[in-house]
Amino acid sequence: MANFWSEIQSDLSHIISKHLYRKPYPIANLDFCSNDYLGLSKHPELLQAMHQNLDQLGAGSTAARLVRGHRTEIDDFEAEFSQFIHSEDSLFVANGFIANMGLIDTIADSQTYVFTDRLNHASILDGIRISGAKKKYFHHLDCNHLEEQLEKLEASPSEKSKRKIIVSETLFSMDGDSPNLKKLLFLKQKYSCVLVLDEAHALGVYGPEGKGKIFSELTESEIKEIDFRVYTLGKAFGLEGGMISTTRLGKEYLTNRMRSFIYSTAPLPLIPASGRISLQLVRRADKERKHLHLISQTLRTGLKEIGCELTNTESHIIPILFRDEEETLTFSRKLKDMGFDVRAIRPPTVPSPRLRISLNSGITEEQIAYFLKICRDLKQKI
Ligand SMILES: Cc1ncc(COP(=O)(O)O)c(C=O)c1O
């Protein structure tokens, strides 16, 4: 045992020496880093609904969905959400991580090929890992590289008939950029793949009524071709919870096979009940979305003008890239001292260190202008 604890200590010392040490610290200052994109986590209507739902429905769900944890509130929310994003059906689960991991583990096995964007979220990569599937990375957003790999598989008589899954985020959480959804759909059809798209950061922010990125890029009939869509309530919905939207058959299969759904206590009943209120607030938030896109554009342009290196973002997720971890941490601490909450994101979460700025609709144009001024001053000093 002595060996075990000294190994743990030495690994932590290594993390510290590389400026990669992490610990949660309390929220402070002006929020430039959360995923509460529409500010719904503190919306009075949502809070009131949660209080009422807590009183009516109680605290814990007391059991797994297939035992006594199920409630009509979950059915109602799944139905309303499915209608909102034009899906035949949806399965509500504890969070987006469980949704991705459980879904991929269920639909892939050791004979399956899963083609994954290199920068996909950990929950997707962990799903692939636990399923035992053959993982094929393609370069970030690079559909040509994806097609090269699909073609290679097609040329192999023994492998071409195996199940193939393509999985991608629609708006990358740490880069703020997006894949060409039409091209992904084309490749899915051309090579007979299953397509999984994760709309975690796009839901509520893009598309009519915040229906998501796929609604701004694809036609109705194209959307129907997507096999599985993954959503989280933990971001623009201001709550927590995950949703897998698919066909009725898809849902039936997941209900019977998805281990993290079957063997886990159902979410608090107040969550799906309150999710319906979040959904209504999201639909009504056109003004907030417009403002969010406007301040995002101002900040992206302003940061580039003062010489900050950004990713290829065109969204409200605006990462500033730095030389190394130390410089990133220094910048984030200085911003914190000036009243802004912006966090340094470092490997292994991302390949290179960055400040991940993510804006929300509560930020004013004046605050963006002040933030830009501070960044300009800091850049001159560093
Ligand atoms: C792209 C993506 N998918 C899924 C998740 C997991 O969602 P949740 O936070 O609800 O577990 C995240 C979380 O950050 C994410 O960024």
The ligand as an SDF file (V2000), in Angstrom:
LIG
                    3D

 16 16  0  0  0  0  0  0  0  0999 V2000
  -20.0450   18.1420  -26.2540 C   0  0  0  0  0  0  0  0  0  0  0  0
  -20.4780   17.6810  -24.9120 C   0  0  0  0  0  0  0  0  0  0  0  0
  -21.2440   16.5790  -24.8200 N   0  0  0  0  0  0  0  0  0  0  0  0
  -21.6560   16.1230  -23.6340 C   0  0  0  0  0  0  0  0  0  0  0  0
  -21.3080   16.7590  -22.4650 C   0  0  0  0  0  0  0  0  0  0  0  0
  -21.7680   16.2040  -21.1650 C   0  0  0  0  0  0  0  0  0  0  0  0
  -22.9410   16.8280  -20.7710 O   0  0  0  0  0  0  0  0  0  0  0  0
  -23.3230   16.9650  -19.2310 P   0  0  0  0  0  0  0  0  0  0  0  0
  -22.5330   18.1230  -18.7090 O   0  0  0  0  0  0  0  0  0  0  0  0
  -24.7820   17.1570  -19.2150 O   0  0  0  0  0  0  0  0  0  0  0  0
  -22.9040   15.6960  -18.5640 O   0  0  0  0  0  0  0  0  0  0  0  0
  -20.5330   17.9080  -22.5050 C   0  0  0  0  0  0  0  0  0  0  0  0
  -20.1870   18.5940  -21.2480 C   0  0  0  0  0  0  0  0  0  0  0  0
  -19.4310   19.4910  -21.1500 O   0  0  0  0  0  0  0  0  0  0  0  0
  -20.0940   18.3770  -23.7570 C   0  0  0  0  0  0  0  0  0  0  0  0
  -19.3310   19.4750  -23.8530 O   0  0  0  0  0  0  0  0  0  0  0  0
  1  2  1  0
  2  3  1  0
  2 15  2  0
  3  4  2  0
  4  5  1  0
  5  6  1  0
  5 12  2  0
  6  7  1  0
  7  8  1  0
  8  9  2  0
  8 10  1  0
  8 11  1  0
 12 13  1  0
 12 15  1  0
 13 14  2  0
 15 16  1  0
M  END
$$$$
